[in-house]
Amino acid sequence: MNRFGWILLLVAAVPSLLSADTKKLTVAQLQDMLTSLQAARKSDEGVANELKQIELTEEFTAATMNGMANLVPGPLSTEQMYVLEARSSMLPPPASDLPSAAAPDAAAQQAMLSKARDYVSRTYAQLPHLTASRMTARFQDGTVAAPTYSSVQGGITDNKDPVLDQAKNWVRLMNSRADTVESDNGNEKLVKDKTPWGSNGMTASVGPPLTLNTAMQEIASNGDPKWLRWQLINGKQVAVYSFAIDKKKTHFSVLYCCFPQTDVAGTTHLASPLGSSLSGSGASGGAAGPPGNVQNNVQWTNFKANSTYHGELFLDPDTGTVVRLITKADFKPSDFVHYEHIRTDYASVPVGGKSMIVPTRSFTVAELVPNGDANAARVTIRHQFVTQTYRDYKQPGGAAATSGAQQAEPKPPVDNNATKAIGEINADVLAARAANKDKRYADAEAIMLKDTTSKPDLILPWIELGLAQIGLQKYAEAEASFKAAIAIDPRSPKSQRDLESIRQDAHQDRHFGGRATGSVIISEQDRAPEVVGIIYSSIGEVYIRTNRVPEAETAFDTAVQANPAQAAFYLFNETKLFFQVGNTDAELKAAEKAIAADPTRAGPYYFKAQALVSKASVDASGKMVLPAGCAEAYQKYLELDPNGQFSADAKGVLTAAGLPLPPGSGKKS
């Protein structure tokens, strides 16, 4: 019997939310869909495929997305959640984020706009020279780069259209990178970029962005701002205004790199029906000639254009602080760039003991013609989504960025440069840890690749790198990262004695359900039990994902030996991972070990029952017959957690088998 057969009977009546004519969903409908898919035990790939077909009608906020993290089963579906967030970033939020307060009168509206003008010109435009770490992730759908080559033998009888075929691809993560950026007076400086845009299959905006200072001036003088609505952002009510800037009254322009211009030169030979040869050089008659020599020469050129733009301005009604700016530039259908919509979020962050309002996140949504065929009969369209996250703002030099508490710290025992480097890596580890927690695995990988290259003797960067690589399904790389952490001698003179390893408070993690944690700061690379436990339980996951069962079991047993206090935690994770890959025998074995480690935890009983139900049979009367121990495991789960995540499944199986449900209730796991 199929292991999910009986459970699927319970969800078969749930209608599909993705019929051919139901592609647009609200955020609430998305959550309902994910809940149904989870109940149906959809695979990571299956959930990702469903998410690819959705267009949200409301903004999908980061807070809402994080609240649904437990509903997506793996990295493929997680990636598509980020796509939905970016794709919906310019939309109004659900009605629950739209306060019912009445619009202010005309005088109050103008007063808010006046405060905003003063804030931008007198406060934001006076920001000091700052540096920040910027994480950039690029998503796009189908693309094909025009080939750059010469002296290629070829005919012209191939009817394939690789450009149109590639354009059918779904939006996916292309790459991510970390940069240190600088800003003066609130204006970000361009970073030197040697990326071969265009020929690498991607395009990028490479010109100076529209700054908040310039945008505010143009909105105030020419934008005719109008009241739009109230909205909640991070729990605070903000005022939203619409505006529109005429092309003749703006300095706004875009500069995109790069688009191909292809010249074909050389000689071609086509065989005619009569056996003659038609040559590009004018030859005729006689037998067909030799293959032609065709040269394709590609020049990659920029696209630059000025444009009208419109958008929305989000203001703190009390202070005039700009908390969000959306600009939408639209171009001609014949242009290589059809539109570019940008949203920038601003928030208060501590910089040197002061609070400064700075950019914290941005989204760029663009539609363009990547192959330079805007005037062709059939045009390839690419949709591109770029997200950027800013953190770790600092003032270079540090004089103004040092608080009294920081000045009181003792001087480092070695040299200032080494201590500074360690401090930066520590900040990176915490940033990568936060990115892994939020399922931004590509961001975490980019941060930790930099640090493991510059300081390969530190344990914690290798651990966070390995966790990010598991999330990206780079299992070979993850295994190498964890083994690198194991191989480091913690007593080495190069040990990270000044690297603070903050063992984060327990939280729901993408694979581990909350890591082995505490709240202690350690000052030496001493392989605390929690550190060893997370290394071996993580490498155990790699082994499970790559079907190396004995090695996986040994790895989890090693984690338990290293950190016995978290034995039940590790063994339950092992159980769930074997469940995810469909190894019922290993799942049953791990569940029994988890139950022995903590018989009061409900979850392992459910997964034990799930492993056993695959061996159920049907008697002559059509009644389900459960194997020994299966019903007892379901009943014990319900005793401990009668309203838990899997309670409906457990009750459904027991009912289908004609068995009683346990009376009363017990504690939840």
Stockholm file with secondary structure:
# STOCKHOLM 1.0

chainA/1-669         MNRFGWILLLVAAVPSLLSADTKKLTVAQLQDMLTSLQAARKSDEGVANELKQIELTEEFTAATMNGMANLVPGPLSTEQMYVLEARSSMLPPPASDLPSAAAPDAAAQQAMLSKARDYVSRTYAQLPHLTASRMTARFQDGTVAAPTYSSVQGGITDNKDPVLDQAKNWVRLMNSRADTVESDNGNEKLVKDKTPWGSNGMTASVGPPLTLNTAMQEIASNGDPKWLRWQLINGKQVAVYSFAIDKKKTHFSVLYCCFPQTDVAGTTHLASPLGSSLSGSGASGGAAGPPGNVQNNVQWTNFKANSTYHGELFLDPDTGTVVRLITKADFKPSDFVHYEHIRTDYASVPVGGKSMIVPTRSFTVAELVPNGDANAARVTIRHQFVTQTYRDYKQPGGAAATSGAQQAEPKPPVDNNATKAIGEINADVLAARAANKDKRYADAEAIMLKDTTSKPDLILPWIELGLAQIGLQKYAEAEASFKAAIAIDPRSPKSQRDLESIRQDAHQDRHFGGRATGSVIISEQDRAPEVVGIIYSSIGEVYIRTNRVPEAETAFDTAVQANPAQAAFYLFNETKLFFQVGNTDAELKAAEKAIAADPTRAGPYYFKAQALVSKASVDASGKMVLPAGCAEAYQKYLELDPNGQFSADAKGVLTAAGLPLPPGSGKKS
#=GR chainA/1-669 SS CCTTHHHHHHHTTSCCSCCTTCCEECHHHHHHHHHHHHHTTCCHHHHHHHHHTCEESSCCCHHHHHHTGGGCCSHHHHHHHHHHHHHTTTSCCCGGGSCCCCCCCHHHHHHHHHHHHHHHHHTGGGCCCEEEEEEEEEEECCCCCCCCEEEEECCSCCCCCHHHHHTTCCCEEEEEEEEEEEEETTEECCCCCCCCTTTTSCCEECSCCCCHHHHHHHHHHHSCCEEEEEEEETTEEEEEEEEEECGGGCCCEEEEEEEEEEEEEEECEEECTTSCEEETTSCCSSSCCCCCEEEEEEEEEEEEEECCEEEEEEECTTTCCEEEEEEEEECCTTSSEEEEEEEEEEEEEEETTEEEEEEEEEEEEEEECTTSCTTSSSCCCEEEEEEEEEEEEECTTSSTTCCHHHHTSCCCSSCHHHHHHHHHHHHHHHHHHHHHHTTCHHHHHHHHHHHHHHCTTCHHHHHHHHHHHHHTTCHHHHHHHHHHHHHSCTTSTTCCTTCCEECCCCCCCTTTSSCSCCSCEECSCCCCHHHHHHHHHHHHHHHHHTTCHHHHHHHHHHHHHHCGGGHHHHHHHHHHHHHHHTCHHHHHHHHHHHHHHCTTCSHHHHHHHHHHHTTCEECTTSCEECCTTHHHHHHHHHHHCTTSTTHHHHHHHHHHTTCCCCCSCCCCC
#=GC SS_cons         CCTTHHHHHHHTTSCCSCCTTCCEECHHHHHHHHHHHHHTTCCHHHHHHHHHTCEESSCCCHHHHHHTGGGCCSHHHHHHHHHHHHHTTTSCCCGGGSCCCCCCCHHHHHHHHHHHHHHHHHTGGGCCCEEEEEEEEEEECCCCCCCCEEEEECCSCCCCCHHHHHTTCCCEEEEEEEEEEEEETTEECCCCCCCCTTTTSCCEECSCCCCHHHHHHHHHHHSCCEEEEEEEETTEEEEEEEEEECGGGCCCEEEEEEEEEEEEEEECEEECTTSCEEETTSCCSSSCCCCCEEEEEEEEEEEEEECCEEEEEEECTTTCCEEEEEEEEECCTTSSEEEEEEEEEEEEEEETTEEEEEEEEEEEEEEECTTSCTTSSSCCCEEEEEEEEEEEEECTTSSTTCCHHHHTSCCCSSCHHHHHHHHHHHHHHHHHHHHHHTTCHHHHHHHHHHHHHHCTTCHHHHHHHHHHHHHTTCHHHHHHHHHHHHHSCTTSTTCCTTCCEECCCCCCCTTTSSCSCCSCEECSCCCCHHHHHHHHHHHHHHHHHTTCHHHHHHHHHHHHHHCGGGHHHHHHHHHHHHHHHTCHHHHHHHHHHHHHHCTTCSHHHHHHHHHHHTTCEECTTSCEECCTTHHHHHHHHHHHCTTSTTHHHHHHHHHHTTCCCCCSCCCCC
//
